[in-house]
């Protein structure tokens, strides 16, 4: 890949703004569409489009049984539970609040690496973990949250989604997957779409035709598919090849800020003083974790949580 300054700038705008906006877009659609059905439609279409692009680019889409199985597992961890249930949880929490909780992913990955691989934490990582825990406590200890059963359920589900995504990151780092990231992502999305449709049926979700959705929901879904799943993810992988990983990882603490502002501006979501303080503490912790030395070992974790 050739480095082009305008292209690099455009790619950073994509992973900052587009991925930060996916929380708002998911929140808009989930107010009208059943959450698992929403995710199933999104990833089925995105996966098919990505595989079509891979074919047009003459990429080899034939894979081994092992690669196919690992793609299915990764698709489940990342997109079925990690993303599908996250969308479900957005029925109970604000989009900006959910984005802040999702920003704890680097912390979860670091703890999993410690538990699974026994990797020692560096001083910066320990500081990041402590700040992250304090930030999480400040977020979830607010009176309006602790007195709301629905909010507590939503928070619990989001943390379980972050854990699923984090474990998926650790799994993918070791698993044998298709070498081409486009092909690998395409298979993961197609499997996820299939699993999500099954989950939607088993949970007896109400199905509705996209033709019956409001124009706002249709527009939000279009943006999720084309920009959130294809443009931003391609930009992310392009940047990983061109610029240092620690610069790409800055999206981990820019996305929540974008999501908070968009949720406040477009959906009139409440932004309390304690939430602002908590977000500063939490994102400072994420900064310490993602900026530590030898960050390349956490390469797989810097995203793609928003795809």
C-alpha positions in Angstrom: 0.0 0.0 0.0 1.2 3.5 -0.8 1.1 6.2 1.7 -0.9 9.3 0.7 -1.3 12.1 3.2 -4.9 13.1 2.1 -5.9 9.4 2.2 -4.4 8.9 5.6 -6.3 12.0 6.9 -9.5 10.8 5.3 -9.0 7.3 6.9 -8.5 8.9 10.4 -11.6 10.9 9.9 -13.4 7.7 9.0 -12.3 5.7 12.1 -12.9 8.8 14.4 -16.2 10.1 13.1 -17.9 7.2 11.4 -17.1 4.6 14.1 -18.1 7.2 16.8 -21.4 7.7 15.0 -22.3 4.0 14.9 -23.7 4.2 18.5 -26.1 6.9 17.4 -27.1 5.1 14.2 -27.7 1.8 16.1 -29.8 3.7 18.7 -31.9 5.3 15.9 -32.7 1.9 14.2 -33.2 -0.1 17.4 -36.1 2.2 18.4 -38.0 0.7 15.5 -36.4 -2.6 14.6 -35.8 -5.7 16.8 -32.1 -5.6 17.8 -31.0 -9.1 16.6 -32.9 -8.6 13.3 -31.2 -5.2 12.9 -27.7 -6.8 13.4 -28.6 -9.8 11.2 -29.7 -7.6 8.2 -26.7 -5.3 8.7 -24.0 -7.9 8.8 -25.6 -10.2 6.1 -25.6 -7.3 3.6 -22.2 -6.0 4.7 -20.7 -9.5 4.5 -22.1 -10.1 1.0 -20.9 -6.7 -0.2 -17.4 -7.3 1.2 -17.1 -10.7 -0.4 -18.2 -9.2 -3.7 -15.5 -6.5 -3.4 -13.0 -9.2 -2.6 -14.0 -11.1 -5.7 -13.8 -8.0 -7.8 -10.3 -7.4 -6.4 -9.4 -11.0 -7.4 -8.8 -12.1 -3.9 -8.8 -15.8 -3.1 -12.0 -16.6 -1.2 -11.5 -20.3 -0.9 -10.5 -21.3 2.7 -9.8 -24.4 4.7 -12.3 -26.0 7.1 -10.2 -24.8 10.0 -10.2 -21.2 8.7 -14.0 -21.4 8.2 -14.6 -22.8 11.7 -12.4 -20.1 13.2 -14.2 -17.4 11.2 -17.5 -18.7 12.6 -16.2 -18.5 16.1 -14.8 -15.1 15.6 -18.0 -13.9 14.0 -20.0 -15.1 17.0 -17.7 -13.5 19.6 -17.3 -10.2 17.8 -20.6 -9.7 15.9 -23.3 -12.0 17.3 -22.7 -11.5 21.0 -20.2 -8.6 21.1 -22.2 -6.4 18.7 -25.7 -7.9 18.4 -26.4 -8.0 22.2 -24.7 -4.6 22.5 -27.4 -3.2 20.1 -30.0 -4.9 22.3 -28.6 -3.2 25.4 -28.9 0.2 23.7 -32.6 -0.1 24.2 -31.9 0.6 27.9 -29.0 3.0 27.9 -28.0 6.1 26.0 -25.7 5.7 23.0 -23.0 8.0 24.4 -23.1 6.1 27.7 -22.8 2.8 25.9 -19.8 4.1 24.0 -18.0 5.0 27.2 -18.6 1.5 28.6 -17.3 0.0 25.3 -14.1 2.1 25.7 -13.1 -0.2 28.5 -12.2 -2.9 26.0 -8.4 -2.4 26.1 -8.6 -2.8 29.9 -10.5 -6.1 29.5 -8.0 -7.4 26.9 -5.1 -6.6 29.1 -6.6 -8.5 32.0 -7.4 -11.5 29.8 -3.9 -11.5 28.5 -2.7 -11.5 32.1 -5.0 -14.4 33.0 -4.7 -16.5 29.9 -1.1 -16.0 28.8 0.4 -14.8 32.1 1.8 -11.6 30.5 3.2 -9.1 33.0 1.7 -5.7 33.1 3.9 -2.7 32.6 3.7 0.4 34.9 1.7 2.3 32.3 -0.7 -0.6 32.0 -1.2 -0.8 35.7 -2.0 3.0 35.9 -4.4 2.5 33.0 -6.2 -0.4 34.7 -6.6 1.6 38.0 -7.9 4.7 36.2 -10.2 2.5 34.1 -11.7 0.9 37.2 -12.2 4.2 38.9 -13.8 5.6 35.7 -16.2 2.7 35.4 -17.2 3.0 39.1 -17.9 6.7 38.6 -20.0 6.0 35.6 -22.2 3.2 37.0 -22.5 4.6 40.6 -24.7 7.5 39.6 -28.1 7.6 41.4 -30.2 7.7 38.2 -28.5 4.5 37.2 -28.4 2.5 40.4 -32.2 3.2 40.9 -33.1 2.0 37.3 -33.4 -1.7 36.8 -33.4 -1.4 33.0 -30.2 0.7 33.1 -28.5 -1.9 35.3 -29.5 -4.7 32.9 -28.2 -2.7 30.0 -24.9 -1.9 31.7 -24.4 -5.6 32.6 -25.1 -6.7 29.1 -22.7 -4.1 27.6 -19.9 -5.3 29.9 -20.6 -8.9 28.9 -20.4 -7.8 25.2 -17.1 -6.0 25.8 -15.8 -9.2 27.5 -16.9 -11.3 24.5 -15.2 -8.9 22.1 -12.1 -8.8 24.2 -11.9 -12.6 24.3 -12.5 -12.7 20.6 -9.5 -10.4 20.2 -7.3 -12.8 22.1 -8.7 -15.7 20.1 -8.1 -14.1 16.7 -4.5 -13.3 17.6 -3.8 -17.0 17.7 -6.4 -18.5 15.4 -5.8 -19.5 11.8 -8.0 -17.3 9.7 -8.0 -16.4 6.0 -4.9 -14.3 5.3 -6.8 -11.5 3.4 -8.5 -9.3 6.0 -11.3 -8.5 3.5 -12.1 -12.2 3.0 -11.8 -13.0 6.7 -14.2 -10.1 7.6 -16.6 -11.2 4.9 -16.9 -14.7 6.3 -17.2 -13.5 9.9 -20.1 -11.2 8.9 -21.9 -13.8 6.8 -21.7 -16.3 9.7 -22.8 -13.6 12.2 -25.8 -12.7 10.0 -26.8 -16.4 9.8 -26.5 -16.9 13.6 -28.3 -13.6 14.3 -31.3 -14.5 12.1 -31.5 -17.9 14.0 -31.3 -16.0 17.4 -34.0 -13.6 16.3 -36.3 -16.5 15.4 -35.6 -18.4 18.6 -36.3 -15.2 20.7 -39.5 -14.7 18.7 -38.6 -11.1 17.7 -41.0 -9.1 15.7 -39.9 -9.0 12.1 -40.6 -6.0 9.8 -39.7 -5.2 6.3 -37.1 -2.4 5.8 -39.7 -0.9 3.4 -42.0 -0.4 6.4 -39.3 1.4 8.4 -39.2 5.2 8.7 -36.9 7.1 6.4 -34.7 7.9 9.4 -34.2 4.3 10.3 -33.6 3.3 6.6 -31.0 6.0 6.3 -29.3 5.0 9.5 -29.1 1.4 8.4 -27.7 2.4 5.0 -25.0 4.4 6.8 -24.2 1.5 9.2 -23.8 -0.9 6.3 -21.8 1.2 3.8 -19.8 3.5 6.1 -19.8 1.8 9.5 -19.1 -1.7 8.3 -17.2 -1.2 5.0 -15.6 2.2 4.7 -14.4 2.6 8.3 -13.2 -1.0 8.6 -11.2 -0.7 5.4 -9.8 2.6 6.6 -8.8 1.0 9.9 -6.9 -1.8 8.1 -5.3 0.6 5.7 -4.0 2.7 8.6 -2.6 -0.3 10.4 -0.4 -0.9 7.3 0.7 2.7 7.0 1.0 4.4 10.4 2.2 3.3 13.8 -0.4 1.2 15.7 -0.4 3.5 18.7 -1.7 6.3 16.5 -4.5 4.1 15.1 -5.4 3.1 18.6 -6.3 6.7 19.5 -9.7 5.9 18.0 -10.4 4.0 21.3 -10.7 7.3 23.2 -11.9 9.6 20.4 -15.0 7.4 19.4 -16.7 7.8 22.8 -16.3 11.6 22.7 -17.9 11.7 19.3 -20.6 9.4 20.4 -21.4 11.5 23.5 -21.6 14.7 21.5 -23.8 13.1 18.8 -26.1 11.5 21.4 -26.5 14.8 23.2 -27.0 16.9 20.0 -29.3 14.6 18.0 -31.1 12.5 20.7 -31.1 15.0 23.6 -29.3 12.4 25.8 -28.4 13.7 29.3 -24.8 14.4 30.0 -24.2 14.8 33.7 -21.2 16.4 35.4 -20.3 13.0 36.9 -20.4 11.3 33.5 -18.0 14.0 32.1 -15.6 13.4 35.0 -15.9 9.7 34.7 -15.3 9.8 30.9 -12.1 11.9 31.4 -10.8 9.4 34.0 -11.8 6.4 32.0 -10.4 7.6 28.7 -7.2 8.6 30.5 -6.9 5.0 31.6 -7.4 3.8 28.0 -4.7 6.2 26.9 -2.2 4.8 29.3 -3.0 1.2 28.2 -3.0 1.9 24.4 0.2 4.0 24.5 2.3 1.6 26.4 5.5 0.2 24.9 5.3 -2.8 22.6 1.7 -1.9 21.8 1.9 -4.0 18.7 1.1 -7.0 20.9 -2.3 -5.6 21.3 -2.7 -4.8 17.7 -5.9 -6.9 17.3 -7.6 -5.1 20.1 -7.5 -1.5 19.0 -10.8 -2.1 17.2 -12.9 -3.2 15.0 -15.6 -3.0 17.7 -17.7 -0.7 15.6 -17.9 -2.6 12.4 
